[in-house]
Amino acid sequence: MSDAALPSVLSDVRPWGGERCDLHLADGVITAVVPHDPAAVPDAPTAGVLDGRGLLALPGLVNAHAHVDKSWWGKPWVSYGGEGGTQGRIAHERAHRDELGIPGVEVTLAVLRQSVRTGTTAVRTHVDVDLGLGLRGIEVVREAVAALDGAVHAEIVAFPQDGVLRRPGVLGLLEEAAAAGAEHVGGLDPASIDRDPVGQLDGLFAIAEKHGAGIDVHLHDGGELGAFQIELMIDRTVRAGLQGRVNVAHGFAVGQLPASRQTDLVAAMGEAGITMTTVAPIGAAPLPVHALRDAGVAVGLGTDGIRDLWSPYGTGDLLALTTQLARLSGFRHDAELVTAARVATADAAHFVGRPVHDLVAGAPADVVLVDAENVPDAVVRAPRRELVLAAGRVVAREGEALV
């Protein structure tokens, strides 16, 4: 769509299932939200006015934990052949990624287009940085995102999938990535992978302080071992003044702790401004979403890998994953289902570096329209995305990507 064809008004939509409104758009931003006046609608279509047909409107979906550099989406089926566990999956991926052209611009574009088709307009993606790839994966992802011309806003986590300290030279690559503009540096199970939680975290925090980067640590370690590492992150976050810049991804330990221990840890995380992202995994103890949010811990939802060498599962559909989050969390009441939708949209603004991501004036014009009675209905059914706007541009229509 050319700039001249960008809509200036998205007419007759129901933001968050409320009253019918018109969204006024300019320069990729929502400039006003005004009540819809059916009497003011002309008989013939008007240039610059896009008819929302009374559909329910949500902000663009925010994938707060992705690995878009790893996917083989769009390629012939790849049978999984690796061993179980983190170590086994790492080894399997390292042995076979080159065969599939991973990382590569075309495969990354394929999975990003699938994400756009299902309504994702912003993503925080972990991109592998290791001794075999160097920073090539980051270059690939940035090229793919640029090729979509604003259909997806992306922030990069330079991610040490094969460990940090146990692979001499990786810490230097993470610093190089941060110096070159990666918004975050990642970590991985400081205790069970590197066997040195203090050393890994000291290295990551030193980079973050020097280059102004955020920190996003994959933490699969459960129980008290996982809780101990979160406490180390809390301490370093406060001492470094990095409140709001440190994220715990997965954090299975939080869902496994006894109630009183969990309450104390969650409170400390909130006081330190630490955030959490979950991929709503089946079989893991659910995170206490309400308790985290009540304590001031922002929670984001992400797809994790999508059809990659770690697992054949995943479709990139974050709204369908919101259904899974709600079910695993035991959500049934309308307010709870709305909370799930907010986790996947407006409340995830922080994870992609935005001060606001909502259907309000001043927010990016990222809008998803679905044929649903209300937000709970949309969360439970995850209906087809009828229209997707990113920065005011139509990027998907009737379930098909246009980019």
VOPAGU-2260 file (C-alpha; in pm, 1 decimal, decimal comma):
REM VOPAGU-2260
SITE   aa  ch    i         X         Y         Z
SITE  MET   A    0       0,0       0,0       0,0
SITE  SER   A    1     146,2     337,0     -92,7
SITE  ASP   A    2     166,2     621,7     156,1
SITE  ALA   A    3    -114,7     793,6     -31,8
SITE  ALA   A    4    -338,5     491,1      30,1
SITE  LEU   A    5    -282,3     475,0     404,1
SITE  PRO   A    6    -615,8     512,8     582,9
SITE  SER   A    7    -664,9     831,1     781,5
SITE  VAL   A    8    -966,4     688,4     966,5
SITE  LEU   A    9   -1043,1     334,8    1078,8
SITE  SER   A   10   -1417,1     371,1    1110,1
SITE  ASP   A   11   -1674,1     180,5    1313,8
SITE  VAL   A   12   -1470,5     -45,4    1541,7
SITE  ARG   A   13   -1525,5    -152,7    1902,2
SITE  PRO   A   14   -1202,7     -96,7    2099,8
SITE  TRP   A   15   -1178,4    -367,5    2366,4
SITE  GLY   A   16   -1540,2    -460,7    2284,1
SITE  GLY   A   17   -1677,4    -123,9    2392,8
SITE  GLU   A   18   -1887,3     132,2    2208,2
SITE  ARG   A   19   -1837,7     184,2    1836,0
SITE  CYS   A   20   -1564,2     434,1    1762,3
SITE  ASP   A   21   -1357,7     580,8    1481,7
SITE  LEU   A   22    -980,1     575,2    1514,0
SITE  HIS   A   23    -812,1     871,7    1347,1
SITE  LEU   A   24    -463,9     789,5    1218,6
SITE  ALA   A   25    -167,3     994,6    1100,1
SITE  ASP   A   26     203,9     924,5    1062,2
SITE  GLY   A   27     164,6     573,7    1200,6
SITE  VAL   A   28      -1,0     692,0    1522,2
SITE  ILE   A   29    -356,3     699,9    1658,6
SITE  THR   A   30    -433,2    1071,2    1684,9
SITE  ALA   A   31    -788,9    1052,3    1820,5
SITE  VAL   A   32   -1057,0     806,1    1927,5
SITE  VAL   A   33   -1406,0     946,7    1869,7
SITE  PRO   A   34   -1755,7     797,3    1895,8
SITE  HIS   A   35   -1879,5     654,6    1568,3
SITE  ASP   A   36   -2170,9     845,8    1415,0
SITE  PRO   A   37   -2360,5     623,9    1167,4
SITE  ALA   A   38   -2547,7     929,5    1036,7
SITE  ALA   A   39   -2218,7    1081,7     925,3
SITE  VAL   A   40   -2122,2     782,1     709,3
SITE  PRO   A   41   -2148,3     868,6     337,9
SITE  ASP   A   42   -2335,9     639,5      97,9
SITE  ALA   A   43   -2022,6     572,6    -104,9
SITE  PRO   A   44   -1678,6     472,6      30,5
SITE  THR   A   45   -1467,3     774,4     113,1
SITE  ALA   A   46   -1099,1     797,9      30,9
SITE  GLY   A   47    -886,9     746,6     339,8
SITE  VAL   A   48   -1170,0     590,4     542,9
SITE  LEU   A   49   -1144,7     218,5     615,7
SITE  ASP   A   50   -1467,3      51,7     729,1
SITE  GLY   A   51   -1416,4    -161,3    1041,3
SITE  ARG   A   52   -1769,9    -308,8    1009,8
SITE  GLY   A   53   -1831,5    -292,0    1383,2
SITE  LEU   A   54   -1566,0    -553,9    1453,6
SITE  LEU   A   55   -1393,2    -588,4    1790,3
SITE  ALA   A   56   -1058,9    -407,9    1798,6
SITE  LEU   A   57    -751,4    -502,9    1999,7
SITE  PRO   A   58    -405,4    -349,8    1997,9
SITE  GLY   A   59    -153,2    -538,1    1786,0
SITE  LEU   A   60     -33,2    -854,6    1956,7
SITE  VAL   A   61     310,3    -834,5    2121,5
SITE  ASN   A   62     527,8   -1144,9    2111,6
SITE  ALA   A   63     748,0   -1083,2    2414,5
SITE  HIS   A   64     962,4   -1397,8    2379,1
SITE  ALA   A   65    1040,0   -1529,1    2031,8
SITE  HIS   A   66    1324,9   -1695,2    1841,9
SITE  VAL   A   67    1252,2   -1589,1    1483,9
SITE  ASP   A   68    1605,8   -1676,7    1369,1
SITE  LYS   A   69    1554,9   -2048,4    1440,9
SITE  SER   A   70    1235,9   -2140,0    1256,4
SITE  TRP   A   71    1204,5   -2365,8     951,6
SITE  TRP   A   72     851,8   -2239,6     886,4
SITE  GLY   A   73     765,4   -2271,9     517,4
SITE  LYS   A   74    1012,3   -2552,9     452,6
SITE  PRO   A   75     922,4   -2921,1     405,3
SITE  TRP   A   76     857,7   -3106,5     730,4
SITE  VAL   A   77    1168,0   -3162,5     943,8
SITE  SER   A   78    1141,9   -3464,2    1172,5
SITE  TYR   A   79    1278,6   -3407,8    1521,4
SITE  GLY   A   80    1577,5   -3628,3    1601,4
SITE  GLY   A   81    1745,5   -3478,9    1904,4
SITE  GLU   A   82    1783,0   -3597,5    2260,3
SITE  GLY   A   83    1568,2   -3459,6    2539,1
SITE  GLY   A   84    1663,0   -3176,3    2772,4
SITE  THR   A   85    1826,5   -2841,2    2709,8
SITE  GLN   A   86    2169,7   -2986,3    2639,1
SITE  GLY   A   87    2033,4   -3241,2    2391,8
SITE  ARG   A   88    1833,5   -2982,4    2201,5
SITE  ILE   A   89    2130,6   -2744,9    2184,0
SITE  ALA   A   90    2346,6   -3021,4    2036,9
SITE  HIS   A   91    2078,9   -3122,3    1783,5
SITE  GLU   A   92    2032,0   -2764,9    1667,4
SITE  ARG   A   93    2405,1   -2705,1    1629,0
SITE  ALA   A   94    2440,2   -3022,8    1422,3
SITE  HIS   A   95    2160,7   -2948,2    1173,5
SITE  ARG   A   96    2094,1   -2572,7    1146,5
SITE  ASP   A   97    2328,1   -2521,4     850,9
SITE  GLU   A   98    2139,3   -2786,6     650,6
SITE  LEU   A   99    1824,0   -2575,5     676,0
SITE  GLY   A  100    1987,8   -2240,7     607,6
SITE  ILE   A  101    1930,6   -2126,8     964,9
SITE  PRO   A  102    1969,1   -1841,8    1030,7
SITE  GLY   A  103    1859,4   -1705,9     693,3
SITE  VAL   A  104    1662,8   -1407,4     569,2
SITE  GLU   A  105    1404,7   -1610,5     375,6
SITE  VAL   A  106    1317,3   -1848,2     658,9
SITE  THR   A  107    1301,7   -1557,8     903,4
SITE  LEU   A  108    1073,7   -1366,8     666,5
SITE  ALA   A  109     847,0   -1671,1     644,0
SITE  VAL   A  110     788,9   -1694,0    1017,4
SITE  LEU   A  111     752,7   -1316,8    1054,8
SITE  ARG   A  112     486,9   -1310,6     782,7
SITE  GLN   A  113     303,4   -1587,4     965,8
SITE  SER   A  114     316,7   -1374,8    1279,6
SITE  VAL   A  115     181,9   -1070,1    1093,8
SITE  ARG   A  116     -96,3   -1280,4     942,9
SITE  THR   A  117    -212,1   -1371,3    1293,3
SITE  GLY   A  118    -193,0   -1017,0    1428,5
SITE  THR   A  119     151,7    -978,0    1584,5
SITE  THR   A  120     289,9    -630,9    1516,6
SITE  ALA   A  121     574,8    -614,9    1769,8
SITE  VAL   A  122     824,4    -872,7    1891,1
SITE  ARG   A  123    1114,7    -915,4    2130,6
SITE  THR   A  124    1323,6   -1185,7    1970,5
SITE  HIS   A  125    1620,5   -1373,7    2107,9
SITE  VAL   A  126    1882,9   -1422,6    1837,0
SITE  ASP   A  127    2163,6   -1675,0    1875,6
SITE  VAL   A  128    2512,1   -1534,1    1923,4
SITE  ASP   A  129    2782,1   -1800,0    1940,4
SITE  LEU   A  130    3132,5   -1885,4    1825,6
SITE  GLY   A  131    3005,6   -2045,3    1505,2
SITE  LEU   A  132    2770,5   -1765,9    1399,9
SITE  GLY   A  133    2923,0   -1457,7    1553,2
SITE  LEU   A  134    2665,0   -1179,4    1507,7
SITE  ARG   A  135    2537,8   -1303,2    1170,3
SITE  GLY   A  136    2199,5   -1404,6    1314,3
SITE  ILE   A  137    2133,0   -1049,9    1432,8
SITE  GLU   A  138    2216,8    -914,4    1087,7
SITE  VAL   A  139    1977,5   -1167,1     931,4
SITE  VAL   A  140    1689,3   -1075,4    1160,5
SITE  ARG   A  141    1738,3    -702,5    1111,0
SITE  GLU   A  142    1740,3    -751,7     732,5
SITE  ALA   A  143    1419,3    -956,2     745,8
SITE  VAL   A  144    1244,2    -700,8     967,6
SITE  ALA   A  145    1352,3    -418,5     734,3
SITE  ALA   A  146    1216,4    -609,1     433,9
SITE  LEU   A  147     870,3    -599,5     593,5
SITE  ASP   A  148     884,9    -219,4     590,8
SITE  GLY   A  149     733,1    -151,7     932,3
SITE  ALA   A  150     487,8    -442,2     946,6
SITE  VAL   A  151     668,9    -566,4    1257,9
SITE  HIS   A  152     853,1    -364,7    1519,0
SITE  ALA   A  153    1135,1    -573,2    1667,6
SITE  GLU   A  154    1378,1    -555,3    1956,8
SITE  ILE   A  155    1678,2    -787,6    1966,2
SITE  VAL   A  156    1815,3    -994,1    2252,3
SITE  ALA   A  157    2169,6   -1116,1    2178,3
SITE  PHE   A  158    2123,9   -1468,2    2308,2
SITE  PRO   A  159    2399,3   -1714,2    2414,7
SITE  GLN   A  160    2209,8   -2037,2    2342,5
SITE  ASP   A  161    2519,0   -2252,2    2403,6
SITE  GLY   A  162    2623,2   -2084,2    2728,8
SITE  VAL   A  163    2832,8   -1783,2    2821,3
SITE  LEU   A  164    3131,7   -1863,2    3038,9
SITE  ARG   A  165    3166,3   -2225,3    2929,8
SITE  ARG   A  166    3234,4   -2100,0    2574,9
SITE  PRO   A  167    3526,6   -1855,6    2600,4
SITE  GLY   A  168    3468,0   -1563,8    2365,0
SITE  VAL   A  169    3087,9   -1555,1    2390,5
SITE  LEU   A  170    3087,2   -1281,3    2654,6
SITE  GLY   A  171    3292,9   -1068,4    2415,3
SITE  LEU   A  172    3040,6   -1133,4    2136,6
SITE  LEU   A  173    2755,6   -1025,4    2364,0
SITE  GLU   A  174    2938,2    -702,0    2438,1
SITE  GLU   A  175    3002,1    -649,9    2066,6
SITE  ALA   A  176    2631,4    -699,2    1998,1
SITE  ALA   A  177    2531,1    -451,0    2267,9
SITE  ALA   A  178    2782,9    -196,7    2137,5
SITE  ALA   A  179    2634,5    -241,6    1788,1
SITE  GLY   A  180    2281,9    -167,2    1905,4
SITE  ALA   A  181    2123,2    -488,9    2032,0
SITE  GLU   A  182    1867,4    -368,1    2282,3
SITE  HIS   A  183    1927,4    -652,6    2528,2
SITE  VAL   A  184    2183,8    -915,7    2618,7
SITE  GLY   A  185    2064,2   -1259,8    2712,9
SITE  GLY   A  186    2166,5   -1525,6    2959,1
SITE  LEU   A  187    2092,7   -1894,8    2998,7
SITE  ASP   A  188    2059,0   -2094,2    3320,9
SITE  PRO   A  189    2363,8   -1942,6    3492,2
SITE  ALA   A  190    2383,3   -2231,7    3739,3
SITE  SER   A  191    2304,2   -2542,3    3535,1
SITE  ILE   A  192    2458,8   -2438,7    3202,3
SITE  ASP   A  193    2764,0   -2233,7    3303,3
SITE  ARG   A  194    2788,1   -2382,0    3654,9
SITE  ASP   A  195    2877,7   -2030,4    3768,3
SITE  PRO   A  196    2571,6   -1812,3    3833,0
SITE  VAL   A  197    2771,5   -1532,4    3993,6
SITE  GLY   A  198    3019,2   -1521,4    3706,5
SITE  GLN   A  199    2759,3   -1524,5    3427,9
SITE  LEU   A  200    2543,1   -1257,7    3589,2
SITE  ASP   A  201    2842,9   -1038,2    3672,6
SITE  GLY   A  202    2942,8   -1050,0    3305,6
SITE  LEU   A  203    2594,3    -968,7    3176,8
SITE  PHE   A  204    2537,9    -682,8    3419,8
SITE  ALA   A  205    2876,4    -531,1    3335,7
SITE  ILE   A  206    2779,4    -521,8    2967,3
SITE  ALA   A  207    2436,5    -378,4    3043,7
SITE  GLU   A  208    2578,4    -101,7    3259,5
SITE  LYS   A  209    2846,7     -11,5    3005,5
SITE  HIS   A  210    2624,6      -4,3    2697,1
SITE  GLY   A  211    2280,2      81,2    2834,9
SITE  ALA   A  212    2134,8    -254,4    2731,1
SITE  GLY   A  213    1864,1    -454,5    2900,2
SITE  ILE   A  214    1911,3    -809,2    3030,5
SITE  ASP   A  215    1685,5   -1104,7    2946,9
SITE  VAL   A  216    1779,1   -1438,7    3104,2
SITE  HIS   A  217    1630,9   -1777,5    3010,8
SITE  LEU   A  218    1586,9   -1950,9    3345,7
SITE  HIS   A  219    1465,3   -2309,4    3329,7
SITE  ASP   A  220    1616,0   -2415,3    3663,7
SITE  GLY   A  221    1336,8   -2495,7    3904,0
SITE  GLY   A  222    1268,5   -2482,6    4275,7
SITE  GLU   A  223    1517,8   -2326,0    4512,2
SITE  LEU   A  224    1799,4   -2333,0    4253,6
SITE  GLY   A  225    1595,5   -2113,7    4023,5
SITE  ALA   A  226    1478,3   -1891,8    4309,2
SITE  PHE   A  227    1839,3   -1841,1    4420,6
SITE  GLN   A  228    1936,0   -1716,9    4075,6
SITE  ILE   A  229    1640,3   -1477,5    4067,6
SITE  GLU   A  230    1756,3   -1341,7    4403,9
SITE  LEU   A  231    2101,4   -1284,7    4255,1
SITE  MET   A  232    1937,9   -1089,4    3972,7
SITE  ILE   A  233    1730,8    -886,6    4217,1
SITE  ASP   A  234    2041,7    -789,5    4412,2
SITE  ARG   A  235    2239,0    -691,6    4101,0
SITE  THR   A  236    1946,8    -503,8    3948,3
SITE  VAL   A  237    1910,4    -281,3    4251,5
SITE  ARG   A  238    2285,0    -224,4    4290,5
SITE  ALA   A  239    2325,2    -138,2    3921,4
SITE  GLY   A  240    2017,8      84,7    3908,8
SITE  LEU   A  241    1871,7    -127,7    3627,3
SITE  GLN   A  242    1515,9    -136,8    3757,6
SITE  GLY   A  243    1279,6    -207,0    3469,2
SITE  ARG   A  244    1564,0    -334,5    3247,8
SITE  VAL   A  245    1596,6    -697,0    3365,1
SITE  ASN   A  246    1368,6    -981,5    3257,8
SITE  VAL   A  247    1337,4   -1342,3    3370,5
SITE  ALA   A  248    1214,3   -1563,2    3086,1
SITE  HIS   A  249    1032,0   -1886,6    3176,1
SITE  GLY   A  250    1119,0   -1868,0    3547,1
SITE  PHE   A  251     959,1   -2204,4    3619,8
SITE  ALA   A  252    1080,3   -2184,1    3979,1
SITE  VAL   A  253     834,3   -1905,6    4060,7
SITE  GLY   A  254     539,6   -2134,9    3990,0
SITE  GLN   A  255     692,8   -2421,6    4189,4
SITE  LEU   A  256     766,3   -2248,7    4519,6
SITE  PRO   A  257     554,0   -2290,8    4833,3
SITE  ALA   A  258     299,2   -2011,8    4875,0
SITE  SER   A  259     479,9   -1803,3    5139,9
SITE  ARG   A  260     816,3   -1834,1    4964,8
SITE  GLN   A  261     656,5   -1742,7    4633,4
SITE  THR   A  262     487,9   -1435,8    4785,6
SITE  ASP   A  263     815,9   -1304,5    4926,2
SITE  LEU   A  264    1009,4   -1362,7    4603,9
SITE  VAL   A  265     742,6   -1203,3    4385,2
SITE  ALA   A  266     731,3    -899,3    4614,6
SITE  ALA   A  267    1108,6    -860,7    4592,2
SITE  MET   A  268    1093,5    -887,5    4213,1
SITE  GLY   A  269     832,2    -614,7    4202,0
SITE  GLU   A  270    1036,1    -385,1    4423,9
SITE  ALA   A  271    1339,2    -436,1    4196,6
SITE  GLY   A  272    1138,4    -371,3    3880,2
SITE  ILE   A  273    1216,1    -714,5    3737,8
SITE  THR   A  274     977,7    -842,4    3470,2
SITE  MET   A  275     881,1   -1191,6    3353,2
SITE  THR   A  276     791,7   -1352,0    3023,0
SITE  THR   A  277     617,8   -1685,2    2980,7
SITE  VAL   A  278     539,6   -1909,0    2686,1
SITE  ALA   A  279     252,4   -2078,5    2873,4
SITE  PRO   A  280     414,8   -2421,5    2852,7
SITE  ILE   A  281     199,8   -2730,1    2897,5
SITE  GLY   A  282     319,1   -2941,4    3189,7
SITE  ALA   A  283     499,7   -2667,8    3381,8
SITE  ALA   A  284     363,7   -2514,4    3700,5
SITE  PRO   A  285     169,5   -2206,3    3585,6
SITE  LEU   A  286     310,5   -1868,9    3681,4
SITE  PRO   A  287      93,0   -1680,8    3933,4
SITE  VAL   A  288      -6,4   -1415,0    3679,2
SITE  HIS   A  289    -237,9   -1219,9    3909,4
SITE  ALA   A  290       9,0   -1221,2    4200,6
SITE  LEU   A  291     291,9   -1105,7    3975,8
SITE  ARG   A  292      90,1    -820,5    3828,7
SITE  ASP   A  293     -41,2    -717,4    4170,9
SITE  ALA   A  294     319,3    -696,5    4294,5
SITE  GLY   A  295     417,7    -473,5    4003,1
SITE  VAL   A  296     592,7    -744,2    3801,5
SITE  ALA   A  297     508,6    -688,7    3434,9
SITE  VAL   A  298     427,8   -1016,7    3259,0
SITE  GLY   A  299     467,7   -1074,8    2885,7
SITE  LEU   A  300     360,4   -1366,4    2667,0
SITE  GLY   A  301     563,8   -1515,5    2385,1
SITE  THR   A  302     565,9   -1804,2    2142,5
SITE  ASP   A  303     921,5   -1925,1    2216,8
SITE  GLY   A  304    1044,9   -2118,8    1912,9
SITE  ILE   A  305     805,0   -2176,3    1625,0
SITE  ARG   A  306     854,8   -2503,8    1434,4
SITE  ASP   A  307    1230,1   -2527,7    1477,5
SITE  LEU   A  308    1502,1   -2779,4    1560,1
SITE  TRP   A  309    1400,3   -2772,2    1925,5
SITE  SER   A  310    1038,7   -2868,0    1864,0
SITE  PRO   A  311     796,5   -2911,3    1571,5
SITE  TYR   A  312     524,6   -2724,9    1760,9
SITE  GLY   A  313     415,1   -2363,5    1726,4
SITE  THR   A  314     209,5   -2162,8    1478,1
SITE  GLY   A  315     309,1   -1806,8    1562,3
SITE  ASP   A  316     -51,6   -1730,7    1659,6
SITE  LEU   A  317     -20,0   -1534,7    1981,9
SITE  LEU   A  318    -395,2   -1500,2    2027,7
SITE  ALA   A  319    -427,1   -1879,2    2026,8
SITE  LEU   A  320    -143,6   -1888,2    2279,4
SITE  THR   A  321    -341,0   -1639,0    2489,4
SITE  THR   A  322    -617,8   -1899,2    2498,8
SITE  GLN   A  323    -362,7   -2149,7    2628,0
SITE  LEU   A  324    -231,7   -1906,0    2891,3
SITE  ALA   A  325    -584,7   -1846,4    3015,0
SITE  ARG   A  326    -663,7   -2218,3    3036,0
SITE  LEU   A  327    -339,7   -2310,6    3210,7
SITE  SER   A  328    -392,5   -2024,5    3456,6
SITE  GLY   A  329    -741,9   -2146,2    3536,5
SITE  PHE   A  330    -903,4   -1826,1    3409,5
SITE  ARG   A  331   -1281,9   -1843,3    3368,5
SITE  HIS   A  332   -1424,1   -1507,7    3472,9
SITE  ASP   A  333   -1454,8   -1230,9    3215,3
SITE  ALA   A  334   -1212,5   -1002,4    3398,1
SITE  GLU   A  335    -950,2   -1277,2    3401,3
SITE  LEU   A  336    -988,3   -1337,9    3028,9
SITE  VAL   A  337    -948,5    -966,1    2964,4
SITE  THR   A  338    -630,4    -976,8    3174,5
SITE  ALA   A  339    -496,2   -1251,1    2947,4
SITE  ALA   A  340    -567,1   -1034,6    2643,1
SITE  ARG   A  341    -393,2    -737,6    2802,2
SITE  VAL   A  342     -86,0    -948,6    2882,0
SITE  ALA   A  343     -59,4   -1026,6    2509,8
SITE  THR   A  344    -120,5    -670,9    2389,9
SITE  ALA   A  345    -137,1    -338,5    2571,3
SITE  ASP   A  346      40,0    -435,7    2891,6
SITE  ALA   A  347     336,3    -573,4    2695,0
SITE  ALA   A  348     442,8    -231,1    2565,7
SITE  HIS   A  349     746,9    -237,0    2795,9
SITE  PHE   A  350     884,9    -551,8    2632,8
SITE  VAL   A  351     920,9    -383,0    2295,1
SITE  GLY   A  352    1042,8     -45,9    2416,7
SITE  ARG   A  353     716,7     143,2    2383,7
SITE  PRO   A  354     572,1     379,6    2643,3
SITE  VAL   A  355     219,8     293,4    2526,2
SITE  HIS   A  356      71,8      24,2    2303,3
SITE  ASP   A  357    -304,5      53,1    2317,7
SITE  LEU   A  358    -607,0     186,3    2134,3
SITE  VAL   A  359    -559,8     540,8    2260,6
SITE  ALA   A  360    -441,9     869,4    2117,3
SITE  GLY   A  361     -65,1     882,1    2096,2
SITE  ALA   A  362     -17,8     505,8    2062,6
SITE  PRO   A  363     122,7     336,8    1752,7
SITE  ALA   A  364    -155,5     264,7    1505,7
SITE  ASP   A  365    -124,2    -112,8    1553,4
SITE  VAL   A  366    -475,0    -256,8    1545,3
SITE  VAL   A  367    -621,0    -606,9    1510,4
SITE  LEU   A  368    -985,7    -660,0    1417,6
SITE  VAL   A  369   -1168,3    -985,3    1495,6
SITE  ASP   A  370   -1529,5   -1094,9    1461,6
SITE  ALA   A  371   -1605,3   -1152,6    1829,8
SITE  GLU   A  372   -1878,8   -1053,9    2071,7
SITE  ASN   A  373   -1637,5    -929,1    2335,4
SITE  VAL   A  374   -1279,9    -973,8    2457,1
SITE  PRO   A  375   -1349,1   -1295,6    2654,0
SITE  ASP   A  376   -1505,5   -1443,5    2340,5
SITE  ALA   A  377   -1197,7   -1343,5    2137,3
SITE  VAL   A  378    -962,5   -1499,2    2392,2
SITE  VAL   A  379   -1156,0   -1825,5    2413,7
SITE  ARG   A  380   -1203,7   -1872,6    2036,5
SITE  ALA   A  381    -900,8   -1693,4    1886,4
SITE  PRO   A  382   -1099,2   -1618,7    1569,1
SITE  ARG   A  383    -942,8   -1527,6    1235,6
SITE  ARG   A  384    -777,6   -1188,1    1221,4
SITE  GLU   A  385   -1001,3    -996,4     981,0
SITE  LEU   A  386    -773,6    -693,7     952,9
SITE  VAL   A  387    -430,3    -606,2    1089,7
SITE  LEU   A  388    -280,8    -257,9    1085,4
SITE  ALA   A  389      80,6    -186,5    1175,1
SITE  ALA   A  390     183,8     177,2    1206,0
SITE  GLY   A  391    -140,2     266,7    1030,0
SITE  ARG   A  392     -77,1      42,9     728,6
SITE  VAL   A  393    -293,4    -258,2     639,3
SITE  VAL   A  394     -55,8    -556,5     661,9
SITE  ALA   A  395    -303,5    -846,0     674,8
SITE  ARG   A  396    -661,8    -896,6     564,9
SITE  GLU   A  397    -898,0   -1190,9     617,7
SITE  GLY   A  398    -623,5   -1402,6     767,3
SITE  GLU   A  399    -368,0   -1343,2     490,8
SITE  ALA   A  400     -51,0   -1135,6     512,0
SITE  LEU   A  401     -14,8    -853,1     258,7
SITE  VAL   A  402     358,7    -797,8     312,1
